[in-house]
Amino acid sequence: MSKLLAQMGVEVSGKDDAIELRAGKLTNPEAPYELVKTMRASVLVLGPLLARTGRARVSLPGGCAIGARPVDQHLKGLQAMGATIVVEHGYMEARAERLHGARIVMDMVTVTGTENLMLAATLAEGTTLIENAAREPEVVDLARCLVAMGAKIEGAGGATIRIEGVRSLGGAAHRVMPDRIETGTYLAAVTATGGKVRLTDTAPDTLEATLEKLREAGATIRIQDRQIEIEATGQPNSVSIRTAPYPGFATDMQAQFMALAAIGNGTAVITETIFENRFMHALELQRLGAEIAIQGNSAVVSGVPQLQGATVMATDLRASAGLVIAALIADGETLVDRIYHLDRGYEALETKLGALGARIERVR
């Protein structure tokens, strides 16, 4: 993302866990394929560029291993705000003298679609209503940042967001919310392996669906302010889940719970309603000895007493996290290949798990 912003003219500096951005002058309102292909979230520059400069040339993000992730809702909303958009040669070419407010009803709940339109609406003329908006905490966090910069936004976190456009935004300091999926992954790992762990600097109120299912699996969970303490002993209970947009059970926690169910007591039915191709990790878990039967958009997982170590391949970000959890509870050594997927969503995973006693190391 830093590379993408820098090539557009943004001054990017900072170190460790802080970054400073100065966007006083944008010289190149373009997001090339070479950068977009490595990170689908790059499409989020489309709305801000169009609102700020009146034009944008952004590569289509292309395919995704876990299923279709179209950007049609992004384009539909921007066109309702007055943009002219042409898609040709793999790029979205967008122009608008100045965007204007509009009532936008999303055909489906989309997080990046909601965020892109909210970003564009902050500088549009008039009032924009986004209906059937995504309610994810990340949308709320973005709104909080934009409000600190001078935007006028109401309703973020609900089904309808109201944005009154302003002429410009100013500087602000913002602390990004804790990653609820990273937190949930560590909680699932403890539930699978057993142990007692305290996670600090978390956002428990964003994890209610995950915490409830972990309690069903037999974990004891205590919450105090921004800390979550979890304790688990013995074989976990098998827990059935059904993914859904927030505040439902997150699709990004599905693979981790499939690994948990693989050694669960009983049978779990895992139903995926968000992405049509998000069971590829099931085949890799079978290599470790898991008993999983795929039936349409559901996976029936019959718990076994013990998984066996083997070489497996990560197919996407959350699949790789699920495979790491399975490897922690498998007998013998497991090699997880293609962990570049893992590094997109977890920082120093092996270091953090190793500090808890896991025998885990990065080999290449």
MARDOSE-886169 format. One line per 4 residues: their letters; for each residue y, x, z of N, C-alpha, C. Coordinates in steps of 0.001 Angstrom, whole numbers, plus 500000, padded with zeros to 6 digits. Last residue first. Layout:
<rs>
A) Y/X/Z/Y/X/Z/Y/X/Z | ... $
</rs>
This chain:
<rs>
RVRE) 478856/511831/505341/479547/512252/504128/480590/511193/503733 | 478187/511128/507905/477486/512284/507312/478089/512723/505984 | 479286/510123/510980/479600/510073/509547/478995/511326/508927 | 477088/508828/513496/477953/509870/512949/478157/509653/511461 $
IRAG) 475833/507633/516547/476325/507317/515220/477227/508438/514750 | 474608/506322/519112/474284/507562/518387/474602/507320/516905 | 476873/504891/521462/476084/504761/520235/475811/506139/519643 | 478575/505143/523611/477186/505567/523775/476316/505420/522548 $
LAGL) 481180/504661/523219/480473/503676/524042/479000/504032/524228 | 481950/506568/521462/482498/506672/522812/481821/505705/523770 | 480785/505557/519138/480208/506750/519763/480685/506924/521190 | 482570/503545/518504/481221/503176/518937/480534/504350/519639 $
KTEL) 484780/505175/517854/484894/504169/518910/483517/503753/519426 | 483762/506744/515748/484307/507378/516944/484345/506399/518116 | 483055/504882/513803/481992/505693/514404/482473/506383/515683 | 485574/503809/513134/484547/502966/513744/483495/503797/514464 $
AEYG) 488158/504645/512245/487335/505477/513134/486273/504661/513869 | 489233/501485/511506/489695/502859/511680/488798/503558/512699 | 488303/499167/509054/488055/499711/510388/488537/501157/510432 | 488683/498375/506432/488974/497417/507499/488784/497931/508915 $
RDLH) 488072/500356/504672/489180/499480/504324/489580/498576/505490 | 485763/501559/505526/487024/502211/505875/488244/501380/505495 | 483723/500056/504344/483969/499952/505787/485360/500472/506146 | 483734/500973/501711/484058/499571/501997/484479/499424/503461 $
YIRD) 482804/503482/502023/484221/503359/501669/484673/501906/501819 | 480132/503593/502472/480965/503143/503593/482457/503162/503264 | 477712/503920/500938/478929/503305/500372/479845/502761/501473 | 474961/503449/503274/475613/504097/502137/476814/503280/501672 $
VLTE) 473649/504087/506306/474453/503074/505611/475256/503780/504526 | 470568/504780/507559/471655/505382/506797/472364/504271/506027 | 468970/504746/510675/469444/503963/509535/470600/504699/508877 | 466120/505684/512555/467402/506055/511951/467722/505182/510747 $
GDAI) 464609/503614/515165/464664/504733/514229/466057/504914/513635 | 465036/500194/515300/464221/501308/515779/464247/502428/514739 | 468311/498708/515497/467052/498996/514792/466351/500193/515404 | 470778/498344/516559/469658/497726/517288/468313/498007/516631 $
LAAI) 472478/499667/514854/472549/499999/516278/471345/499463/517047 | 472010/498395/512436/471512/499766/512616/471502/500165/514086 | 473390/496015/512792/471929/495983/512663/471334/497358/512906 | 475991/497069/512800/475472/496389/513998/473949/496350/513958 $
VLGA) 476060/498026/510166/476210/498970/511282/475678/498344/512571 | 475863/495637/508753/474775/496616/508648/474858/497652/509763 | 478300/494434/509379/477058/493796/509790/475889/494771/509766 | 480007/496230/508077/480077/496099/509534/478808/495456/510074 $
SARL) 479285/495757/505428/479053/497080/505996/479116/497041/507517 | 480139/493141/505102/478712/493440/505010/478412/494782/505656 | 482867/493468/505162/482231/492897/506349/480718/493061/506313 | 483225/494901/502581/483763/495329/503879/482986/494776/505057 $
DTAM) 480205/495141/500600/481603/494771/500804/481977/495137/502237 | 477771/496392/500511/478247/495752/499282/479694/495304/499386 | 476065/499234/501631/477133/498273/501910/477662/497712/500599 | 472616/499738/501737/473840/499921/500960/474847/498826/501298 $
VTAG) 470251/501655/503715/470815/500407/503196/472146/500698/502517 | 467285/503064/504819/468516/503310/504079/468991/501996/503467 | 466209/502067/508138/465978/502324/506715/467320/502694/506084 | 464629/500990/511195/465623/501771/510481/465225/502018/509029 $
QLQP) 463745/497660/511960/463296/499024/511669/464341/499740/510838 | 464141/495339/514702/464402/495785/513334/463960/497239/513192 | 462247/493168/516769/462746/494526/516521/463002/494747/515036 | 461602/490453/517007/461809/491248/518224/462490/492587/517963 $
VGSV) 463590/488267/514897/462405/489096/515115/462669/489980/516336 | 464769/485007/514028/464878/486236/514798/463548/486950/514961 | 465395/483817/510928/464420/483717/512015/464406/485035/512764 | 467910/482277/509293/467561/483568/509886/466622/483328/511062 $
VASN) 468805/480926/506355/468009/480616/507539/467467/481932/508084 | 471872/480413/504866/470834/481409/505137/470125/481006/506428 | 473414/478449/502310/472958/478640/503687/471885/479714/503753 | 473993/477722/499772/475048/478408/500513/474718/478549/501997 $
GQIA) 470686/478027/498825/472024/477654/498367/473088/478436/499097 | 469047/479607/501048/468911/478277/500457/470305/477786/500066 | 467380/482520/501885/468614/481959/501340/468314/480625/500662 | 465939/483680/504789/465676/482903/503575/466984/482260/503129 $
IEAG) 465011/486516/506585/466129/485683/506131/465739/484986/504840 | 464101/488612/508895/463484/487484/508189/464573/486480/507835 | 464556/492166/508767/465036/490835/509124/464334/489771/508285 | 463923/494752/508070/462883/493925/508691/463333/492554/509113 $
LRQL) 465690/496140/506622/465530/496577/508015/464500/495734/508764 | 465725/494728/504315/465161/496089/504262/464936/496652/505662 | 467150/492523/505144/465704/492377/504942/465022/493738/504861 | 469703/493545/505004/469133/493301/506329/467622/493107/506244 $
ELAH) 469990/493489/502239/469941/494787/502917/469369/494636/504327 | 470043/490767/501795/468994/491567/501154/468857/492928/501827 | 472344/490053/503191/471049/489533/503633/469904/490357/503056 | 474540/490982/501881/474060/491797/503006/472701/491303/503499 $
MFRN) 475103/488948/500128/474446/490147/499605/473922/491049/500718 | 476342/486583/500597/475085/486803/501298/474386/488077/500818 | 478565/485531/499247/478753/486383/500421/477485/486529/501248 | 479368/484044/497057/478455/485172/496856/478492/486120/498048 $
EFIT) 481233/482065/497455/479929/481659/496941/478919/482804/496842 | 483187/481614/500361/482865/482432/499188/481424/482188/498762 | 483208/479363/502197/484431/479944/501632/484153/480694/500333 | 480950/478523/503481/481674/477524/502693/482882/478094/501959 $
ETIV) 477815/479323/504548/479041/479931/504033/479740/478949/503102 | 475865/478960/507358/476363/478289/506159/477716/478861/505773 | 473004/479839/508914/474360/480341/508651/474814/479767/507320 | 470912/478929/511414/471305/478558/510054/472765/478957/509871 $
ATGN) 468466/480653/513322/469870/480304/513100/470075/479923/511644 | 465857/480450/515691/466259/480419/514283/467711/479966/514173 | 464971/482663/518420/464945/481389/517718/465372/481535/516270 | 466866/485053/519593/465753/484250/520103/465806/482872/519449 $
GIAA) 467796/487553/517139/468039/486469/518087/466771/485744/518492 | 467948/489472/515308/467099/489782/516468/467280/488726/517551 | 469550/488198/513440/468318/488842/512970/467388/489204/514113 | 471896/487392/514587/470816/486409/514512/469489/487035/514122 $
LAMF) 473383/489721/514174/473073/489288/515543/471894/488323/515552 | 473644/489644/511415/472952/490780/512038/472524/490428/513456 | 475137/487334/511252/473819/487345/510637/472992/488500/511205 | 477465/488117/512465/476631/487150/513184/475247/487033/512542 $
QAQM) 478452/489821/510509/478171/490363/511833/477261/489427/512622 | 478862/488039/508387/477854/489092/508251/477468/489672/509613 | 480983/486361/509404/479673/485820/509060/478581/486899/509018 | 483554/487006/509822/482637/487315/510922/481209/486897/510599 $
DTAF) 484973/486116/507653/484912/487567/507840/484060/487980/509042 | 485053/483396/507936/484073/483948/506988/483918/485453/507168 | 485491/482184/511239/485983/483029/510149/484855/483520/509247 | 485356/478829/512140/484696/480133/512270/485006/480977/511028 $
GPYP) 488684/477296/512233/487228/477305/512200/486668/478717/512298 | 491451/476968/512136/490857/477617/513305/489326/477550/513359 | 490715/478889/509231/491202/478880/510605/491771/477505/510954 | 488092/477569/507117/489434/478124/507334/489827/478014/508794 $
ATRI) 484668/478337/508011/485715/477382/507647/487062/478070/507803 | 481094/478645/508302/482417/479211/508110/483402/478138/507646 | 478974/477856/510784/479446/477332/509510/480868/477838/509320 | 476048/478988/512564/477489/478956/512312/477764/478353/510938 $
SVSN) 473709/479137/515241/474048/478681/513895/475566/478620/513748 | 472228/481686/517051/473378/480779/516994/473660/480415/515539 | 469727/482766/519251/470101/482516/517858/471191/481440/517828 | 470611/484750/522081/470154/483486/521517/470560/483401/520048 $
PQGT) 469646/488239/522519/470625/487154/522362/469965/485880/521856 | 467682/489784/525002/467743/489309/523619/468752/488175/523492 | 469611/491558/527548/468438/490929/526947/468673/490475/525518 | 473043/490979/528231/471764/491565/528628/470650/490830/527901 $
AEIE) 476523/491635/528080/475346/491003/527484/474097/491752/527938 | 479937/491124/528550/478698/491674/529109/477527/490899/528527 | 483326/491857/527941/482104/491186/527512/480901/491913/528110 | 486710/491262/528322/485550/491976/528874/484303/491178/528515 $
IQRD) 489721/491658/526796/488486/490867/526745/487358/491738/527291 | 493240/491504/527383/491959/492201/527504/490805/491204/527434 | 495712/490428/527637/495346/490935/526308/494028/491699/526338 | 494859/488328/530189/495999/488727/529367/495522/489165/527981 $
QIRI) 491568/488360/530357/492722/488568/531232/493853/489137/530395 | 488427/486863/530129/489695/487156/529453/490798/487290/530487 | 485003/487457/529842/486137/487238/530748/487408/487681/530030 | 481802/486378/528961/483103/486854/528488/484180/486477/529499 $
TAGA) 478488/487000/528423/479448/486598/529442/480795/487211/529085 | 476345/485846/525803/477262/486833/526348/478150/486209/527422 | 474765/483969/524533/474348/484465/525844/475270/485484/526470 | 475530/482630/522333/474504/483657/522129/474066/484295/523442 $
ERLK) 477597/481134/523317/476348/480445/522980/475201/481437/522814 | 479464/483208/523399/478981/482617/524673/477677/481863/524440 | 479817/483506/520691/479239/484621/521445/478743/484139/522813 | 481050/481077/520080/479724/481351/519529/479048/482527/520254 $
ELTA) 483481/481433/521435/482605/480313/521778/481186/480567/521283 | 484585/483635/520103/484224/483752/521516/483262/482647/521931 | 485078/482504/517550/484144/483618/517712/483665/483726/519152 | 487011/480563/518167/485748/480160/517536/484688/481243/517705 $
ELTD) 489112/482149/519341/488423/481108/520114/487082/480717/519499 | 490814/484195/518679/489374/484437/518552/488534/483322/519163 | 493435/484165/519284/493111/484079/517854/491611/484116/517606 | 493618/484586/521982/493884/483235/521507/493613/483064/520019 $
PATD) 493227/487374/522347/492122/486433/522596/492354/485035/522030 | 494020/490021/520968/494702/488721/520932/493648/487633/521110 | 494102/493228/522705/493525/492236/521796/494388/490972/521804 | 494236/495556/524374/495218/495273/523321/494628/494353/522260 $
TLRV) 490748/496419/524947/492152/496303/525333/493026/496051/524115 | 487601/495442/525956/488443/495697/524796/489892/495441/525200 | 484977/496637/527842/486298/496007/527915/487093/496424/526685 | 481485/496017/528053/482596/496708/527410/483886/495915/527629 $
KGGT) 478173/496439/528652/479383/495871/529239/480565/496678/528743 | 475069/495499/527018/476027/496422/527600/477220/495684/528159 | 473519/494762/523858/473558/494722/525312/474550/495753/525832 | 473509/494568/521125/472862/495740/521730/472695/495618/523235 $
ATVA) 474781/492108/520524/473516/492476/519882/472777/493563/520649 | 477107/492159/522013/476170/491045/522216/474801/491393/521641 | 478334/494398/520885/477916/494439/522293/476897/493345/522576 | 478817/493410/518295/477968/494596/518482/477457/494678/519921 $
ALYT) 480603/491345/518772/479273/491024/518241/478315/492191/518449 | 482787/492872/519631/482181/491903/520548/480776/491528/520092 | 483375/494281/517302/482918/495020/518492/482259/494080/519500 | 484139/492088/515684/483015/492953/515292/482475/493723/516488 $
GTEI) 486406/491064/516939/485181/490268/516888/483954/491082/516534 | 488219/493189/516414/487852/492824/517788/486528/492067/517809 | 488331/492958/513624/487859/494201/514243/487403/493929/515672 | 489426/490406/513516/488091/490629/512966/487504/491936/513488 $
RDPM) 491951/490638/514656/490970/489766/515316/489560/489984/514776 | 493993/493210/515273/493072/492741/514236/491946/491946/514884 | 497127/492436/516827/495798/493054/516863/494872/492417/515830 | 500144/492305/514763/499195/491704/515700/497868/492471/515711 $
VRHA) 502602/494847/514529/501570/494040/513874/500573/493538/514917 | 505825/494727/515547/504519/495246/515943/503451/494319/515376 | 508869/495519/514011/507799/494539/514178/506506/495251/514546 | 512346/495617/513668/511152/496305/514163/510085/495252/514429 $
AGGL) 514396/495265/510713/513853/494789/511989/512709/495699/512409 | 517046/494679/508303/516009/495487/508954/515557/494888/510272 | 517466/491572/506480/517897/492843/507053/516744/493568/507728 | 517717/489654/503423/517067/489978/504692/517572/491331/505180 $
SRVG) 519854/487228/501824/519229/488548/501949/518579/488687/503316 | 520354/484489/501645/520785/485383/500561/520092/486731/500626 | 517598/482235/502356/518804/482979/502739/519147/483943/501611 | 515934/479020/502364/516255/480302/501766/517552/480906/502273 $
EIRI) 513868/477712/504706/515214/477552/504159/515671/478915/503655 | 510685/476469/504778/511470/477690/504650/512819/477352/504030 | 508040/475098/506515/509357/474816/505949/510170/476101/505948 | 504651/474309/506203/505633/475344/506541/506932/475027/505802 $
TAGG) 501989/472472/507417/503209/472422/506609/504201/473467/507111 | 499933/472970/509155/499571/472647/507782/500781/472595/506852 | 500844/475846/511219/500488/474457/510981/500219/474218/509511 | 501611/478401/511076/500494/478124/511965/500041/476680/511892 $
AGEI) 505029/477705/510745/503937/478636/510467/502845/478482/511518 | 507238/476085/511318/505939/475462/511091/504801/476397/510778 | 510019/477590/509659/509496/476720/510709/508100/476239/510320 | 512292/480148/508971/510947/479612/508739/510529/478779/509935 $
KAGM) 514567/482054/507670/514545/480793/508400/513249/480059/508071 | 515018/485637/508108/514518/484468/507389/514551/483237/508294 | 515709/487942/509511/516761/487012/509143/516316/485789/508372 | 513765/489506/510515/514573/490100/509454/515665/489146/508960 $
AVLC) 512443/487818/512213/513161/488952/512821/514086/489625/511811 | 511249/486271/510247/512304/485671/511067/513128/486767/511744 | 509305/488098/509338/510369/487665/508442/511537/487046/509214 | 507646/488289/511616/508328/489476/511088/509520/489073/510223 $
RALD) 506744/485664/511776/507458/486250/512913/508258/487477/512464 | 505350/485442/509382/506546/484615/509600/507394/485188/510727 | 503245/487206/509964/504161/487503/508867/505460/486714/509043 | 502040/485762/512042/502576/487099/512303/503569/487506/511221 $
VVEP) 501184/483470/510702/502160/483344/511787/502827/484691/512053 | 499289/484652/509052/500426/483947/508442/501548/483811/509473 | 497480/485538/510952/498186/486535/510153/499387/485929/509430 | 496319/483207/511964/497300/483936/512794/498089/484984/512002 $
ERAA) 496093/480623/509432/495622/481855/510058/496707/482556/510881 | 496556/478368/508017/496996/478361/509417/496602/479632/510156 | 497815/477722/504754/496843/478407/505606/497414/478522/507015 | 499071/474423/503927/499225/475870/504100/498096/476434/504955 $
NEIL) 499522/471898/503030/498137/472396/503048/498149/473918/503129 | 502773/472731/501699/501845/471811/502356/500406/472225/502097 | 505772/474152/502025/504407/474510/501613/503459/473624/502406 | 508983/473555/500957/507920/473039/501822/506580/473474/501236 $
TTGE) 512147/475098/500853/510790/475035/500306/509836/474480/501361 | 515564/474637/500130/514462/474509/501086/513123/474374/500364 | 517837/477024/498557/517410/475717/499042/516197/475802/499958 | 516819/479689/496653/517957/478821/496939/517458/477446/497371 $
ALTA) 514758/482230/498194/515015/481188/497186/516209/480339/497609 | 513994/484020/500082/515207/484344/499328/515513/483323/498246 | 511715/482835/501116/512731/483317/502057/514051/483606/501351 | 509914/482298/499078/510822/481225/499499/511915/481706/500436 $
ALML) 508342/484594/498901/509262/484272/497814/510315/483271/498278 | 506897/484369/501314/507733/485540/501061/508775/485236/499990 | 505524/481995/500812/506444/482059/501936/507412/483232/501766 | 503932/482768/498667/504952/481743/498464/505967/481728/499603 $
NETG) 502308/484693/499922/503102/485050/498748/504244/484057/498542 | 501054/483189/501972/501939/484304/502305/502851/484658/501136 | 499515/481351/500518/500538/480876/501451/501551/481973/501746 | 497864/483216/499182/498708/482294/498433/499835/481766/499297 $
TVTV) 496512/484433/501265/497462/485245/500499/498370/484361/499648 | 495102/482048/502161/495956/482852/503045/496978/483645/502230 | 494681/478819/501063/494601/480223/500673/495594/481032/501497 | 493194/475774/500608/493784/476637/501625/493588/478090/501206 $
MDMV) 494091/474160/497527/493098/474688/498454/493814/475588/499453 | 496354/473230/496387/495100/472539/496076/493977/472968/497010 | 499373/472841/498159/498295/473749/497770/497017/472949/497508 | 502317/471649/497149/501093/471182/497796/499943/472046/497285 $
IRAG) 505633/472269/497582/504419/472829/496998/503223/472339/497803 | 508816/471530/496774/507700/471043/497600/506414/471456/496901 | 511286/474178/496608/510403/473178/496005/509411/472696/497049 | 514214/476166/495907/513283/475504/496807/512470/474434/496096 $
HLRE) 514279/478596/493250/514859/477492/494007/513785/476843/494872 | 515002/481951/492197/514055/480913/492580/514785/479823/493363 | 517022/482907/489576/516900/482814/491028/515960/481673/491346 | 515814/483661/487140/517182/484075/487472/517375/484027/488983 $
ARAE) 512619/484988/486743/513395/483865/487287/514790/484378/487612 | 509369/485942/485577/510831/486051/485536/511464/484796/486137 | 506355/487842/485296/507105/486741/485884/508604/487007/485834 | 503301/488529/484098/504705/488840/483812/505532/487645/484271 $
MYGH) 500369/489786/485117/501212/488614/485318/502661/489053/485135 | 497971/491373/482950/499120/491420/483853/499797/490057/483955 | 496039/491427/480993/495634/491713/482365/496763/491763/483370 | 497296/490644/478636/496823/492025/478752/496516/492403/480211 $
EVVI) 499160/488110/480307/498672/488731/479080/498316/490184/479356 | 500662/485326/481495/499555/486238/481797/499030/486798/480482 | 503896/484506/482434/502975/484678/481319/501904/485666/481743 | 506109/482366/484034/505034/483357/484199/504124/483337/482977 $
TAGM) 509124/481617/485393/508394/481588/484128/507370/482712/484179 | 509959/479814/488353/509565/481047/487671/508890/480752/486334 | 510566/477600/489914/511412/477936/488782/511050/479192/488022 | 508844/476760/491788/510116/477282/492291/511002/477798/491154 $
AQLG) 506631/476214/490346/507333/475069/490921/508705/475483/491445 | 505828/478840/489916/506347/478062/488785/507099/476832/489272 | 504888/479458/492447/506061/480169/491939/506674/479436/490752 | 502638/477725/492558/503742/477591/493503/505011/478257/493007 $
KLHQ) 501027/478712/490477/501459/477311/490485/502677/477127/491391 | 500521/481319/491356/501299/481091/490140/501855/479664/490100 | 498962/480881/493665/500177/481696/493733/501097/481327/492555 | 496830/479481/492603/497713/478793/493545/499029/479547/493738 $
DVPR) 495549/481421/491031/496214/480298/490372/497161/479552/491306 | 494121/483615/491647/495512/483612/492098/496273/482423/491496 | 490694/483517/492941/491726/483349/491923/493126/483344/492516 | 488133/484819/493739/489354/484790/494544/490542/484664/493592 $
AGIA) 484640/484384/493808/485896/484150/493100/487071/484102/494077 | 482814/486937/495702/483009/485656/495024/484388/485536/494400 | 482377/489440/496672/481917/488328/497502/482159/486973/496858 | 483437/491282/494859/481987/491228/495036/481529/489978/495781 $
CGGP) 485825/490199/492519/485550/490579/493903/484062/490345/494167 | 487922/491010/489651/486800/490394/490359/486637/490909/491771 | 491583/491101/489505/490226/491277/488995/489179/490662/489896 | 494327/490969/490014/493480/491772/490900/492047/491947/490423 $
LSVR) 496628/491564/487393/495659/490645/487986/494691/491453/488833 | 499564/493450/488075/498218/493369/487512/497413/492271/488182 | 502826/492345/487598/501777/492641/488570/500414/492462/487918 | 506062/492489/487318/504899/492724/486454/503768/493228/487344 $
ARGT) 508952/490530/487755/507817/491241/488337/506721/491375/487294 | 512342/489555/488480/511254/489857/487555/510155/490632/488283 | 514216/489176/490397/514199/488238/489284/513123/488523/488258 | 514307/490670/492679/514823/491292/491454/514855/490346/490267 $
RALL) 513471/488917/494797/514451/489993/495029/515101/490469/493728 | 511596/487144/493852/512738/486631/494601/513855/487667/494696 | 509801/488927/492650/510428/487883/491846/511682/487348/492536 | 509000/490455/494848/509670/491080/493706/510434/490054/492888 $
PGLV) 507746/488484/496529/508951/489200/496955/509710/489853/495801 | 505521/487637/494783/506567/486731/495260/507830/487452/495684 | 504082/490146/494354/504557/489290/493275/505721/488396/493715 | 502941/491522/496402/504279/491977/495999/504881/491039/494950 $
LVSA) 500397/490554/496781/501444/490020/497644/502832/490564/497316 | 498580/491959/495364/499174/490810/494680/500313/490203/495507 | 497435/493735/497098/498609/494195/496342/499307/493046/495631 | 495082/492818/498075/496286/492339/498740/497556/492819/498051 $
RMTK) 493101/494247/496763/493500/492960/496217/494789/492437/496841 | 492971/497484/496043/493311/496624/497168/493880/495319/496652 | 492326/498772/493732/491771/499326/494971/492035/498431/496178 | 493695/497470/491756/492236/497365/491743/491610/497884/493032 $
VLEY) 496364/498192/492135/495929/496850/492521/494408/496765/492623 | 496493/500786/491042/496652/500592/492481/496122/499242/492941 | 495942/500415/488361/495319/501548/489057/495409/501404/490572 | 497600/498328/487516/496181/498070/487742/495534/499173/488578 $
PAEP) 500848/498377/489148/499896/498722/488093/498443/498503/488504 | 503391/496412/489723/502201/496818/490482/501097/497101/489465 | 506942/496684/489479/505629/496611/488833/504543/497066/489803 | 509876/497189/489397/509200/495986/489922/507845/495755/489270 $
NTLK) 511411/499890/490146/510287/499604/489253/509498/498410/489772 | 513446/500229/491964/513650/500752/490608/512567/500339/489623 | 515263/498961/494581/513983/498864/493894/514191/499242/492428 | 516860/499933/497414/516947/500015/495956/515540/499984/495364 $
GARL) 516255/499510/500062/517603/499235/499595/517712/499197/498086 | 514002/499580/501693/513902/498986/500360/515282/498636/499813 | 512311/501579/503760/513693/501317/503344/513651/500854/501894 | 510102/501630/506493/510322/501274/505094/511802/501028/504857 $
EIAD) 507905/503409/508531/509284/502973/508328/509526/502775/506842 | 505159/503004/510724/505636/503252/509365/507046/502678/509244 | 502817/504213/513134/504094/503559/512830/504526/503933/511414 | 500688/505674/514025/500478/504242/513851/501783/503502/513581 $
DKGS) 501302/508654/512383/500425/508017/513363/500307/506516/513072 | 504505/508249/510770/503299/508991/511110/502525/508223/512171 | 506948/507904/508091/506295/507543/509341/505052/508362/509569 | 508167/506280/505089/507994/507422/505976/507313/506944/507253 $
VEVG) 509250/505332/501952/508198/505145/502949/508071/506413/503784 | 511460/503580/500041/511314/504834/500788/510338/504581/501936 | 510588/501948/497043/510738/501855/498491/510575/503238/499120 | 509980/502076/494367/511294/502534/494795/511540/502445/496283 $
MQAL) 507467/501646/493511/508427/500594/493192/509838/500974/493622 | 506060/503686/494559/506281/503749/493119/507233/502641/492645 | 505997/502822/497246/506772/504008/496874/507049/504050/495380 | 504229/500666/497200/505630/500436/497528/506500/501604/497075 $
LKSM) 501856/502040/496509/502345/500954/495680/503838/500718/495920 | 501550/503815/498642/501703/504332/497277/502321/503274/496371 | 501214/501972/500742/502348/502899/500747/502612/503457/499354 | 498800/500833/500000/500000/500000/500000/501248/500866/500000 $
</rs>
